[in-house]
Amino acid sequence: MQQLTRPARRTLLVLHVAVSVSWLGLTVGLLALGLAGCTTGSPDVATAAYRAMKIFGDWLVLPVALATLVSGLVLSLGTPWGLARHRWVYLKFWLTVVTVLLSVFALRPGINHQAAEAAAGTPGPAIDLVVAPAVATATYFFITAISVLKPWGLTARGRRLREAQTAEARAHRAQGNGKAGATVR
């Protein structure tokens, strides 16, 4: 993919950070609602919590999760970081893919089931609606940490690309030095 221009990269970076933080906030909100629904003794509070979770799950989680995934993918492919050059970028991508899939195929169906029980007047405690957002929140904090710290260095592919670039730069400098020497004589 062609490298992004500086304004495009910066705009995309701001968008990516904004949707990523939004996803983290939504997950913390889901965790709070899941805790409220699971620990309350009031069926009315549990019903309200699970219905609110359904609104988050139906209208916000998937679009924000997909925006995070797509903006991160475009950002990695459109910058020198690449997708598979650095271990932290590679891990961040796959953790994001897994969490998007879990949001679609595990979290949302669980929320829908619990909201349906609440609508039927039989809301019960749902520990899975506490565990899933708790694990997701921990994962997003980890992803944030590796985004800031950038640990672990290059992948094998990244090392090969860097060696090829270094060899190409040396050859270019050697070629340039040979031309310069020929014109001085």
PAZAPA-4460 file (N, C-alpha, C; in steps of 0.05 Angstrom, whole numbers, plus 32768, in hexadecimal, padded with zeros to 4 digits):
% residues 185
    n_x    n_y    n_z   ca_x   ca_y   ca_z    c_x    c_y    c_z   seq   type   mol
   8011   7FE8   8000   8000   8000   8000   8012   8019   8000     1      M     A
   8009   802D   7FF3   8018   8046   7FF1   8017   8054   800D     2      Q     A
   802D   8060   8014   802F   806E   802E   801C   8086   802F     3      Q     A
   800F   808A   8046   7FFD   80A0   8049   800C   80BA   804B     4      L     A
   8000   80D0   8042   800C   80EA   8045   800B   80F1   8063     5      T     A
   801B   8104   806A   801C   810C   8087   8000   8115   8091     6      R     A
   7FF2   8126   8082   7FD7   812E   808C   7FC4   8117   808E     7      P     A
   7FC5   8105   807A   7FB3   80EE   807B   7FBA   80DB   8092     8      A     A
   7FD4   80D7   8096   7FDD   80C6   80AC   7FD4   80D1   80C7     9      R     A
   7FD8   80EB   80CB   7FD0   80F8   80E4   7FB2   80F7   80E8    10      R     A
   7FA3   80FC   80D4   7F86   80FB   80D6   7F7C   80DF   80DD    11      T     A
   7F88   80CB   80CF   7F81   80AF   80D4   7F89   80A7   80F0    12      L     A
   7FA0   80B0   80F9   7FA9   80AA   8114   7F96   80B5   8129    13      L     A
   7F8D   80CE   8126   7F7A   80DA   8138   7F60   80CA   8138    14      V     A
   7F56   80C3   8121   7F3E   80B2   811E   7F42   8098   812C    15      L     A
   7F58   808B   8128   7F5E   8070   8133   7F5E   8072   8152    16      H     A
   7F6C   8086   815C   7F6D   8089   817A   7F51   808F   8185    17      V     A
   7F42   80A0   8177   7F28   80A6   8181   7F15   808E   8181    18      A     A
   7F15   807E   816C   7F03   8067   816C   7F0D   8051   817F    19      V     A
   7F27   804F   8182   7F32   803B   8195   7F2B   8042   81B1    20      S     A
   7F2D   805C   81B8   7F26   8065   81D3   7F07   8061   81D7    21      V     A
   7EF8   8066   81C2   7EDB   8062   81C4   7ED5   8045   81C9    22      S     A
   7EE3   8033   81BC   7EDE   8016   81C0   7EE4   800F   81DD    23      W     A
   7EFA   8019   81E7   7F01   8014   8203   7EEC   801F   8215    24      L     A
   7EE3   8037   8210   7ECD   8043   8221   7EB4   8033   8220    25      G     A
   7EAC   802A   8208   7E94   801A   8206   7E97   8000   8216    26      L     A
   7EAE   7FF5   8215   7EB3   7FDC   8223   7EB2   7FE0   8242    27      T     A
   7EBD   7FF6   824B   7EBB   7FFC   8268   7E9E   8001   826F    28      V     A
   7E8F   800F   825E   7E73   8013   8263   7E64   7FF8   8264    29      G     A
   7E6A   7FE6   8252   7E5D   7FCC   8252   7E64   7FBC   826B    30      L     A
   7E7D   7FBF   8274   7E86   7FB2   828D   7E76   7FBD   82A5    31      L     A
   7E72   7FD7   82A6   7E63   7FE3   82BC   7E46   7FDA   82BB    32      A     A
   7E3A   7FDA   82A4   7E1E   7FD0   82A1   7E1C   7FB3   82A7    33      L     A
   7E2F   7FA3   829E   7E2F   7F86   82A4   7E31   7F81   82C2    34      G     A
   7E42   7F90   82D0   7E44   7F8E   82ED   7E2A   7F96   82FA    35      L     A
   7E1E   7FAB   82F1   7E05   7FB4   82FD   7DEF   7F9F   82F9    36      A     A
   7DED   7F93   82E1   7DD9   7F7F   82DB   7DDE   7F65   82EB    37      G     A
   7DF7   7F5F   82EF   7DFE   7F45   82FB   7DFC   7F47   831A    38      C     A
   7E02   7F5E   8325   7E03   7F5F   8343   7DEB   7F6B   8350    39      T     A
   7DD9   7F77   8341   7DC2   7F84   834D   7DAE   7F6F   8357    40      T     A
   7D9F   7F77   836B   7D89   7F66   8374   7D6F   7F6F   8368    41      G     A
   7D70   7F84   8358   7D58   7F8F   834D   7D54   7F87   8330    42      S     A
   7D3E   7F79   832A   7D39   7F72   830E   7D37   7F8B   82FC    43      P     A
   7D2D   7FA1   8306   7D2A   7FB9   82F6   7D46   7FC4   82EE    44      D     A
   7D59   7FC4   8301   7D74   7FCD   82FB   7D81   7FBA   82E7    45      V     A
   7D7E   7FA0   82EB   7D8A   7F8D   82D9   7D7E   7F90   82BD    46      A     A
   7D64   7F94   82BB   7D57   7F99   82A1   7D62   7FB1   8293    47      T     A
   7D64   7FC7   82A2   7D6F   7FE0   8297   7D8C   7FDD   828E    48      A     A
   7D9C   7FCF   829E   7DB8   7FCA   8297   7DBB   7FBA   827D    49      A     A
   7DAB   7FA4   827B   7DAE   7F93   8264   7DA2   7FA0   824B    50      Y     A
   7D8E   7FB0   824E   7D83   7FBF   8237   7D97   7FD4   822D    51      R     A
   7DA4   7FE2   8240   7DB9   7FF5   8239   7DD0   7FE7   822B    52      A     A
   7DD8   7FD0   8234   7DED   7FC0   8227   7DE5   7FBA   820B    53      M     A
   7DCC   7FB3   8207   7DC3   7FAC   81EC   7DC5   7FC4   81D9    54      K     A
   7DBE   7FDC   81E3   7DC2   7FF4   81D2   7DDF   7FF8   81CB    55      I     A
   7DF1   7FF6   81DF   7E0E   7FF8   81D9   7E16   7FE3   81C4    56      F     A
   7E0D   7FCA   81C9   7E15   7FB4   81B7   7E0A   7FB6   819B    57      G     A
   7DF1   7FBF   8199   7DE5   7FC0   817F   7DEE   7FD8   816E    58      D     A
   7DF3   7FEF   817C   7DF7   8008   816D   7E14   8012   816D    59      W     A
   7E23   800A   8181   7E3E   8017   8184   7E56   8004   8182    60      L     A
   7E54   7FED   818E   7E6C   7FDC   8190   7E76   7FD3   8175    61      V     A
   7E66   7FC8   8164   7E6F   7FBF   814A   7E7A   7FD5   8138    62      L     A
   7E6C   7FEB   8134   7E77   8000   8123   7E92   800B   812E    63      P     A
   7E94   800F   8148   7EAC   801A   8154   7EC3   8005   8152    64      V     A
   7EBC   7FEC   8157   7ED1   7FD6   8155   7EDB   7FD4   8138    65      A     A
   7EC9   7FD5   8124   7ED2   7FD3   8108   7EE1   7FEC   8100    66      L     A
   7ED9   8003   810A   7EE8   801C   8103   7F04   801B   810F    67      A     A
   7F07   800F   8127   7F21   800C   8133   7F32   7FF9   8122    68      T     A
   7F27   7FE3   811B   7F36   7FCF   810B   7F3E   7FDA   80F0    69      L     A
   7F2C   7FE7   80E1   7F32   7FF1   80C7   7F45   8008   80C8    70      V     A
   7F41   801B   80DA   7F54   8032   80DC   7F70   8028   80E4    71      S     A
   7F72   8015   80F6   7F8C   800A   80FD   7F99   7FFC   80E6    72      G     A
   7F8A   7FED   80D7   7F95   7FDE   80C0   7F9F   7FF2   80AB    73      L     A
   7F8F   8006   80A4   7F98   8019   8090   7FB0   8029   809A    74      V     A
   7FB0   8030   80B3   7FC6   803E   80BF   7FE0   802E   80BF    75      L     A
   7FDE   8014   80C5   7FF6   8003   80C5   8000   7FFF   80A9    76      S     A
   7FEE   7FFB   8096   7FF7   7FF6   807A   8000   8010   806C    77      L     A
   7FF7   8027   8076   7FFE   8040   8068   8015   804F   8076    78      G     A
   8022   8042   8088   8039   804E   8096   8051   803B   8096    79      T     A
   8068   8045   809D   8080   8033   809E   807D   801D   80B3    80      P     A
   806B   801F   80C6   8068   800B   80DB   8060   7FF0   80CE    81      W     A
   8050   7FF0   80BA   8047   7FD8   80AC   8035   7FC7   80BE    82      G     A
   802B   7FB2   80B3   8019   7FA0   80C3   8029   7F89   80CF    83      L     A
   803D   7F80   80C1   804C   7F68   80CB   8069   7F6E   80CE    84      A     A
   8071   7F87   80D2   808D   7F8D   80D6   8095   7F8D   80F3    85      R     A
   8083   7F96   8104   8089   7F99   8120   8076   7F86   8130    86      H     A
   8081   7F78   8143   8071   7F65   8153   805A   7F72   8160    87      R     A
   805D   7F8A   816B   8047   7F97   817A   8030   7F9E   8167    88      W     A
   8036   7FA6   814E   8021   7FAD   813B   8012   7F94   8133    89      V     A
   8021   7F7F   812E   8016   7F65   8126   8003   7F5A   813C    90      Y     A
   800D   7F5B   8155   7FFD   7F51   816B   7FE4   7F63   8170    91      L     A
   7FE8   7F7C   816E   7FD1   7F8F   8171   7FBC   7F8A   815C    92      K     A
   7FC4   7F85   8143   7FB1   7F7F   812E   7FA1   7F66   8134    93      F     A
   7FAE   7F50   813B   7FA1   7F37   8140   7F8F   7F38   8159    94      W     A
   7F98   7F46   816E   7F87   7F49   8186   7F6E   7F59   817F    95      L     A
   7F71   7F6C   816E   7F59   7F7C   8165   7F46   7F6B   8155    96      T     A
   7F51   7F5B   8142   7F40   7F49   8133   7F31   7F36   8145    97      V     A
   7F3F   7F2A   8158   7F32   7F17   816B   7F1C   7F25   817B    98      V     A
   7F22   7F3C   8185   7F0E   7F4A   8196   7EF6   7F53   8185    99      T     A
   7EFA   7F5B   816D   7EE3   7F62   815B   7ED2   7F49   8157   100      V     A
   7EDF   7F32   8151   7ECF   7F1A   814D   7EC1   7F11   8167   101      L     A
   7ECE   7F13   817E   7EC1   7F0C   8197   7EAA   7F20   819D   102      L     A
   7EAD   7F39   8196   7E97   7F4C   8199   7E7E   7F44   8189   103      S     A
   7E83   7F3B   8170   7E6D   7F34   815E   7E61   7F19   8165   104      V     A
   7E72   7F05   816B   7E68   7EEA   816E   7E64   7EE0   818A   105      F     A
   7E6D   7EEF   819E   7E6A   7EE7   81BA   7E5C   7EFC   81CA   106      A     A
   7E66   7F14   81CB   7E5C   7F29   81DC   7E3F   7F32   81D4   107      L     A
   7E3C   7F39   81BA   7E21   7F43   81B2   7E0B   7F2D   81B5   108      R     A
   7E10   7F14   81AD   7DFB   7F00   81B2   7DF5   7EFC   81D0   109      P     A
   7E0A   7EFE   81E1   7E05   7EFC   81FE   7DF4   7F13   8208   110      G     A
   7DFA   7F2B   81FF   7DEB   7F43   8206   7DCE   7F40   81FC   111      I     A
   7DCB   7F37   81E3   7DB0   7F34   81D8   7D9F   7F20   81E8   112      N     A
   7DAC   7F0A   81F0   7D9E   7EF5   81FF   7D95   7F01   821A   113      H     A
   7DA7   7F0E   8228   7DA1   7F19   8242   7D8C   7F2F   8241   114      Q     A
   7D8E   7F40   822C   7D7A   7F55   8228   7D5E   7F49   8222   115      A     A
   7D5D   7F33   8214   7D44   7F25   820E   7D38   7F1A   8228   116      A     A
   7D49   7F0E   8239   7D3F   7F05   8253   7D35   7F1C   8264   117      E     A
   7D43   7F32   8263   7D3B   7F49   8273   7D20   7F54   8268   118      A     A
   7D1C   7F54   824E   7D03   7F5D   8242   7CEC   7F4B   8249   119      A     A
   7CF2   7F31   824D   7CDE   7F1E   8255   7CD8   7F1F   8273   120      A     A
   7CE7   7F2F   8281   7CE3   7F32   829E   7CF2   7F1E   82AF   121      G     A
   7D05   7F10   82A3   7D15   7EFD   82B2   7D33   7F02   82B0   122      T     A
   7D3C   7F1A   82B7   7D58   7F1F   82B5   7D67   7F11   82CC   123      P     A
   7D7B   7F03   82C5   7D8B   7EF5   82D9   7DA8   7EFF   82D8   124      G     A
   7DB8   7EF8   82EB   7DD4   7F00   82EA   7DE2   7EF2   82D2   125      P     A
   7DF2   7F01   82C5   7E00   7EF7   82AD   7E1E   7EFD   82B0   126      A     A
   7E2D   7EEB   82BD   7E49   7EF0   82C2   7E59   7EF3   82A8   127      I     A
   7E50   7EE6   8293   7E5E   7EE9   8279   7E5D   7F05   826F   128      D     A
   7E49   7F15   8277   7E48   7F31   826E   7E58   7F43   8280   129      L     A
   7E66   7F37   8294   7E7A   7F45   82A4   7E95   7F3C   829A   130      V     A
   7E99   7F22   8296   7EB3   7F18   828E   7EBB   7F22   8273   131      V     A
   7EA9   7F21   825F   7EB1   7F29   8244   7EBA   7F46   8243   132      A     A
   7EAB   7F59   824E   7EB5   7F75   824D   7ECF   7F79   825E   133      P     A
   7ED2   7F69   8274   7EEA   7F6C   8284   7F02   7F62   8274   134      A     A
   7F00   7F4C   8267   7F16   7F42   8256   7F1B   7F55   823F   135      V     A
   7F06   7F5F   8233   7F0A   7F72   821C   7F18   7F8B   8226   136      A     A
   7F10   7F95   823D   7F1C   7FAE   8248   7F3A   7FA9   824D   137      T     A
   7F41   7F92   8259   7F5D   7F8C   825E   7F6C   7F89   8244   138      A     A
   7F60   7F7E   8230   7F6D   7F7B   8216   7F71   7F96   8209   139      T     A
   7F5E   7FA8   820B   7F61   7FC3   81FF   7F77   7FD3   820D   140      Y     A
   7F78   7FD0   8228   7F8E   7FDD   8237   7FA9   7FD2   822E   141      F     A
   7FAB   7FB8   822A   7FC4   7FAC   8221   7FCB   7FB6   8205   142      F     A
   7FB7   7FB7   81F3   7FBC   7FC2   81D8   7FC6   7FDF   81D9   143      I     A
   7FB9   7FEE   81EB   7FC2   800A   81EE   7FDE   800C   81F8   144      T     A
   7FE5   7FFB   820B   8001   7FFB   8216   8015   7FF4   8201   145      A     A
   8010   7FE0   81F1   8024   7FD9   81DC   8025   7FEE   81C6   146      I     A
   800F   7FFC   81C2   800F   8012   81AE   8021   8028   81B7   147      S     A
   8021   802D   81D1   8032   8043   81DC   804F   803A   81DF   148      V     A
   8053   8022   81EA   806E   8018   81F0   807D   800C   81D8   149      L     A
   806F   8001   81C5   807A   7FF5   81AD   8090   7FE1   81B3   150      K     A
   808A   7FCC   81C3   809E   7FB9   81CB   80A4   7FA4   81B5   151      P     A
   80B8   7F93   81BB   80BE   7F7A   81AD   80CC   7F7C   8192   152      W     A
   80D0   7F93   8186   80E0   7F95   816E   80D2   7F8A   8155   153      G     A
   80E3   7F84   8142   80DA   7F7C   8127   80D3   7F5F   8126   154      L     A
   80C1   7F59   8113   80BB   7F3D   810D   80D1   7F33   80FA   155      T     A
   80D1   7F1A   80F3   80E4   7F10   80DF   80E1   7F1E   80C5   156      A     A
   80C8   7F23   80BD   80C3   7F31   80A4   80CE   7F4E   80A6   157      R     A
   80CA   7F5B   80BC   80D4   7F76   80C0   80F2   7F77   80BF   158      G     A
   8100   7F63   80CB   811D   7F62   80C9   8127   7F5E   80AD   159      R     A
   8119   7F4D   809E   8121   7F49   8081   811D   7F63   8072   160      R     A
   8107   7F71   8076   8102   7F8A   8068   8117   7F9F   806F   161      L     A
   811D   7FA1   8089   8131   7FB4   8092   814C   7FAE   8086   162      R     A
   8154   7F95   8086   816E   7F8D   807A   816F   7F93   805C   163      E     A
   8159   7F8E   804E   8157   7F94   8031   8159   7FB3   802D   164      A     A
   814C   7FC2   803D   814E   7FE0   803B   816A   7FEA   8041   165      Q     A
   8176   7FDE   8055   8192   7FE6   805C   81A5   7FDF   8045   166      T     A
   81A2   7FC7   803A   81B3   7FBF   8024   81AF   7FD1   800B   167      A     A
   8196   7FD8   8006   8190   7FEA   7FF0   819C   8006   7FF4   168      E     A
   819A   800F   800D   81A5   802A   8013   81C4   802A   8010   169      A     A
   81D1   8014   8019   81EE   8011   8016   81F6   8011   7FF8   170      R     A
   81E7   8002   7FE9   81ED   8000   7FCC   81E9   801B   7FBF   171      A     A
   81D4   8029   7FC7   81CF   8044   7FBC   81E6   8058   7FC3   172      H     A
   81EE   8056   7FDD   8204   8068   7FE5   821E   8061   7FD7   173      R     A
   8223   8047   7FD4   823C   803E   7FC6   823B   8047   7FA9   174      A     A
   8224   8045   7F9D   8221   804E   7F81   8225   806C   7F7F   175      Q     A
   821A   807B   7F92   821D   8098   7F93   823A   80A0   7F98   176      G     A
   8248   8091   7FA9   8264   8097   7FAF   8276   8091   7F97   177      N     A
   826F   807D   7F88   827F   8077   7F6F   827B   808D   7F5B   178      G     A
   8264   8097   7F57   825F   80AD   7F44   826D   80C6   7F4D   179      K     A
   826C   80CC   7F67   8279   80E4   7F71   8297   80E2   7F6D   180      A     A
   82A1   80CA   7F71   82BF   80C7   7F6E   82C6   80CA   7F51   181      G     A
   82B6   80C1   7F3F   82BC   80C3   7F22   82BB   80E0   7F19   182      A     A
   82AB   80F0   7F24   82A9   810C   7F1B   82BF   811D   7F27   183      T     A
   82CB   8115   7F3D   82E0   8125   7F4A   82FA   8121   7F3B   184      V     A
   82FF   810B   7F2F   8319   8105   7F22   831D   8118   7F0C   185      R     A
***
